[in-house]
Amino acid sequence: MSSGFDEYSGFDGADEDSLRTERAKARQLRKTRWWQQKSAAGTCYYCEQVVGFKNLTMDHLVPLARGGRSRKDNLVPCCKECNNRKKNMLPLEWEEYLDQQQGRSIP
Ligand SMILES: [Zn+2]
């Protein structure tokens, strides 16, 4: 899994230091009232399933690895399943992925 990472080394949005800073910021935001209110309903932002507060994770709409930041407007509650699937996709790529999934289930 380590190969291929070097491709991103020229990308200034995701150096180790800023990643660490942004992760720390996300952890801090997780403790705030803002996040509690946002995730209290227990609803996943992406699939809109109610999975319960405890099963929600904090997800970056634009992943940190893609230059996203730990800001309130870039953080959403999502279920573990969506988090696993989304990984480092950009919102646009993720939407396309969801469209594909839906397209498959429609006859
Ligand atoms: Zn979900």
Residues whose N, C-alpha, C, O or C-beta is under 5 A from the ligand:
A	BS01	ZN	C44 Y46 C47 C79 C82
